[in-house]
């Protein structure tokens, strides 16, 4: 997708993960970049029972024309950015459709309390089956190579931008990263963002 264009009105992005992964931060960054590019957006974050470890889903509706109600209707997602595989699958089942594009970090976040985690290979197969195109981005693995798993969310942000499915670019995101990450933190987060773009194929 080229800048300043949308495939449809509204264009629905969902960011899914668990508490503590940074969904809300990513939705804020994406929203800010889109507003700076002249789009109208609405954002809604929905939280599961537990703030840390529970489901977190961020809904972003994007338009050039009008401000829409924020929560995505069932089956109407255009892009799902999944920070955790089971949560990605959960969002796909509720909001997906045959045309949805998915980017997913395949690293599980295991539930506490001894709850069994589904077979990861089966989860990944189901994600592929339920989407038109899936990119598996090993964001946590790459973040650990950088020395801290916290960078996984910025790696995923880079992958989302690098995939070319939103009307924002690296140039759109740089001022936002500069604003939010002072000093040496900026260099590391730009490195993470660039790694994400590389993993997305750009």
C-alpha positions in Angstrom: 0.0 0.0 0.0 1.4 3.4 -1.0 1.3 6.3 1.4 -1.8 8.4 1.6 -4.0 5.6 0.2 -6.4 3.1 1.9 -7.7 -0.1 0.4 -11.1 0.5 2.0 -13.0 2.9 4.3 -12.5 2.4 7.2 -9.3 0.3 7.3 -9.3 -1.8 10.4 -6.0 -2.7 12.3 -6.0 -4.9 15.3 -3.0 -5.3 17.6 -3.4 -8.4 19.9 -1.3 -9.6 22.7 -1.2 -10.0 26.5 -0.8 -7.4 29.3 2.8 -6.2 29.6 3.8 -6.7 25.9 3.2 -3.1 24.9 0.0 -3.2 22.8 -1.2 0.2 24.0 2.2 1.8 23.3 2.2 0.4 19.7 -1.3 1.6 19.0 -0.4 5.0 20.3 2.7 5.2 18.0 0.7 4.0 15.0 -2.1 6.3 15.7 0.2 9.3 16.1 1.9 8.5 12.8 -1.4 8.2 10.9 -2.7 11.5 12.3 0.5 13.2 11.2 -0.1 11.8 7.7 -3.6 13.4 7.6 -5.8 10.4 8.5 -8.7 10.3 11.0 -8.4 7.5 13.5 -10.2 6.0 16.4 -8.5 3.8 18.9 -10.0 1.5 21.5 -8.1 -0.8 23.9 -9.9 -3.8 25.4 -8.4 -5.6 28.4 -8.9 -9.1 29.8 -9.4 -10.0 33.4 -5.7 -9.7 34.3 -3.8 -6.5 33.5 -0.5 -8.4 33.2 -0.9 -11.7 31.4 -4.5 -11.2 30.3 -5.6 -10.5 26.8 -5.2 -7.0 25.4 -6.6 -6.0 22.1 -6.2 -2.6 20.5 -8.6 -1.6 17.7 -7.5 1.2 15.3 -9.9 2.4 12.6 -8.3 4.5 9.9 -10.1 6.8 7.4 -9.5 9.8 5.2 -13.1 10.8 5.3 -14.7 10.5 8.8 -14.3 9.3 12.4 -15.8 5.9 12.9 -16.7 4.1 16.1 -13.6 2.5 17.4 -14.3 -1.2 18.1 -14.0 -3.5 15.1 -17.0 -5.5 14.0 -16.8 -9.2 13.9 -15.1 -10.4 10.7 -14.0 -6.9 9.6 -10.3 -6.8 10.4 -8.0 -5.9 7.5 -4.7 -6.3 9.4 -3.9 -8.1 12.6 -0.6 -7.5 14.3 -0.2 -10.4 16.8 2.3 -10.0 19.6 1.5 -13.6 20.9 0.3 -16.6 18.8 -2.7 -17.7 20.8 -4.0 -14.2 21.2 -3.5 -13.7 17.4 -5.5 -16.8 16.7 -8.2 -15.5 19.2 -8.4 -12.2 17.3 -8.5 -14.1 13.9 -11.4 -16.2 15.0 -13.4 -13.2 16.1 -12.4 -10.5 13.6 -10.7 -12.3 10.7 -11.9 -13.0 7.2 -10.4 -14.6 4.1 -8.6 -11.3 3.1 -7.0 -10.4 6.4 -3.2 -9.9 6.5 -1.4 -11.1 9.7 1.9 -10.4 11.2 2.6 -12.5 14.3 5.4 -13.0 16.8 5.5 -16.8 17.2 6.9 -16.7 20.7 4.3 -17.9 23.3 3.6 -16.2 26.5 2.7 -19.1 28.8 -0.2 -18.6 31.2 0.3 -18.8 34.9 -1.4 -21.2 37.2 -0.4 -24.3 35.3 -2.9 -23.8 32.5 -1.9 -25.9 29.5 -0.8 -24.0 26.3 -2.1 -25.3 23.0 0.3 -27.1 20.6 2.2 -24.2 19.0 2.6 -25.8 15.6 -1.2 -26.3 15.4 -1.8 -22.7 16.5 0.6 -21.5 13.7 -1.1 -23.7 11.1 -4.5 -22.4 12.1 -3.3 -18.8 11.8 -2.0 -19.5 8.3 -5.3 -21.2 7.4 -7.5 -18.3 8.6 -5.5 -15.5 6.9 -4.8 -14.5 3.3 -1.2 -13.9 4.1 0.9 -14.5 7.3 4.3 -13.2 8.2 5.9 -14.8 11.2 8.3 -12.3 12.7 10.6 -13.7 15.5 10.5 -10.4 17.4 11.3 -11.8 20.8 14.2 -13.9 19.5 15.7 -10.8 17.8 15.1 -8.7 20.9 16.9 -11.2 23.1 19.9 -11.0 20.7 19.8 -7.2 21.3 19.9 -7.9 25.1 16.4 -7.2 26.2 13.0 -8.8 25.2 11.4 -5.4 25.7 12.5 -4.4 22.2 10.1 -7.0 20.6 7.3 -4.5 20.4 9.4 -2.0 18.4 10.6 -4.8 16.1 7.0 -5.6 15.4 6.2 -2.0 14.8 9.0 -2.0 12.2 7.6 -5.1 10.6 4.1 -3.5 10.4 5.5 -0.4 8.7 7.9 -2.4 6.5 5.2 -4.7 5.2 3.7 -1.7 3.4 0.1 -2.4 4.4 -0.5 0.9 6.2 -0.1 4.4 4.7 2.8 5.2 6.9 6.6 4.9 6.4 9.8 4.8 8.3 9.9 8.6 7.8 6.5 8.8 9.5 7.8 6.9 12.5 11.2 8.5 13.1 9.9 11.8 14.7 7.7 9.7 17.1 10.6 7.4 18.1 12.8 10.5 18.7 10.1 12.1 20.9 9.5 9.1 23.1 13.0 7.6 23.4 15.7 10.0 24.7 19.4 9.7 24.4 21.0 6.2 23.9 17.5 4.6 24.1 16.8 6.2 20.7 19.6 4.5 18.9 18.6 1.1 20.3 15.0 1.5 19.4 15.8 2.7 15.9 18.0 -0.5 15.6 15.0 -2.6 16.7 12.7 -0.7 14.3 15.1 -1.3 11.4 15.4 -5.0 12.3 11.6 -5.3 12.1 11.5 -3.6 8.7 14.2 -6.1 7.5 12.3 -9.1 8.8 9.2 -7.8 6.9 11.2 -7.9 3.7 11.9 -4.2 3.3 
